[in-house]
Amino acid sequence: MSNYFDDLIREGRDTDAVRLFARTAYESGKMGHTRLMLLVRVADENDKLHKVVEVAREMLLLCENAGDFRNGNTYHGIDEGQVMADKILDKLRQALAELEGGPANA
């Protein structure tokens, strides 16, 4: 397991490494079924979150490239649609930056 386990970690496949670690510990009797299931569940949830972050990143890029969210409703010459879109995109940028461990205003 050691070389393959280390390779998984080096490749950034942490959740696969966790699953392998849990299965190996369970099969060798060092860990019970409940702890095995806990680690597998955490790895599964982590994979789901990574997929959500990737979709959010793609949506942000799509919205940034689309660029024009003006709806024609203005207040003191400022388009409300664009202001709202800018606020939403800023929140999405902040959330992604926090999830990725960067500064919140990146």
Secondary structure, DSSP 4 states (H G I P E B T S, - for coil): -HHHHHHHHHTT-HHHHHHHHHHHHHHTTSS-HHHHHHHHHHHHHHHHHHHHHHHHHHHHHHHHHH-----S-EETTEEHHHHHHHHHHHHHHHHHHHHTTS-TT-
